[in-house]
Amino acid sequence: MTTRIEHLVTSGQFSLDGGTWDVDNNVWIVGDDHEVIVIDAAHDADAIIEAVGDRRLKAIVCTHAHNDHIDAAPALADRTGATIWLHHDDLPLWKQTHPDRDPDAWLVDGQVIEAAGADLTVLHTPGHAPGAVCLYDPGLATVFTGDTLFQGGPGATGRSFSHFPTIVESIRERLLTLPPETEVRTGHGDSTTIGAEAPHLEEWIARGH
């Protein structure tokens, strides 16, 4: 059974540090006709369940714990029996959204999450959030970067729990070392490739955004 990547866009709000913004989020579904995992359960559990269909949802993997990436995770897990995975360093952020419900399991750098022929290696990439991770599958030639790397540069670091020098180091050491043809599937907006973004690292540092 061929492993494939499906893309769903959900809409809602992102709230942090007293501000709230309308956002569209990318939800990624990786698997085959029988079993899938969801990367970032954003906003709309019903829409995600509809996209999953009658397949087994094995895991909900959170790239980080900003509310717009995790707000639908408990409802989705409760309705499907899926395991919610998060890096422990993002527990304080998680608790801002879900004070009464912990994730089910902790992501660790270097571990591999397997589902339906996909082998997603966890890369701890702090900066946008302390526990931010990316998920790399060499077989799919894809890295799911959450809000760590976008088309055009790094994720935002202007709010609490974030740090610009740290995200630059994460991108330089963990992402730009991947093969240039690797597809970068992001938490918001359009996909890109490692090769398209790598030449611009020094520009990002100079801008310091």
HELIX and SHEET records of a PDB file:
HELIX    1   1 ALA A   45  VAL A   52  1                                   8    
HELIX    2   2 ASN A   67  ILE A   70  1                                   4    
HELIX    3   3 ALA A   73  THR A   80  1                                   8    
HELIX    4   4 HIS A   88  ASP A   90  5                                   3    
HELIX    5   5 LEU A   91  THR A   97  1                                   7    
HELIX    6   6 PHE A  164  SER A  170  1                                   7    
HELIX    7   7 ILE A  171  LEU A  175  3                                   5    
HELIX    8   8 ILE A  194  GLU A  197  1                                   4    
HELIX    9   9 ALA A  198  HIS A  200  5                                   3    
HELIX   10  10 LEU A  201  ARG A  207  1                                   7    
SHEET    1   A 6 ARG A   4  LEU A  16  0                                        
SHEET    2   A 6 GLY A  19  GLY A  31 -1                                        
SHEET    3   A 6 GLU A  35  ILE A  39 -1                                        
SHEET    4   A 6 ARG A  56  VAL A  61  1                                        
SHEET    5   A 6 THR A  83  HIS A  87  1                                        
SHEET    6   A 6 ALA A 105  LEU A 107  1                                        
SHEET    1   B 6 VAL A 112  ALA A 115  0                                        
SHEET    2   B 6 ALA A 118  HIS A 124 -1                                        
SHEET    3   B 6 VAL A 133  ASP A 137 -1                                        
SHEET    4   B 6 THR A 142  GLY A 146 -1                                        
SHEET    5   B 6 GLU A 183  THR A 186  1                                        
SHEET    6   B 6 THR A 192  THR A 193 -1                                        
SHEET    1   C 2 LEU A 149  PHE A 150  0                                        
SHEET    2   C 2 GLY A 153  PRO A 154 -1                                        
END                                                                             
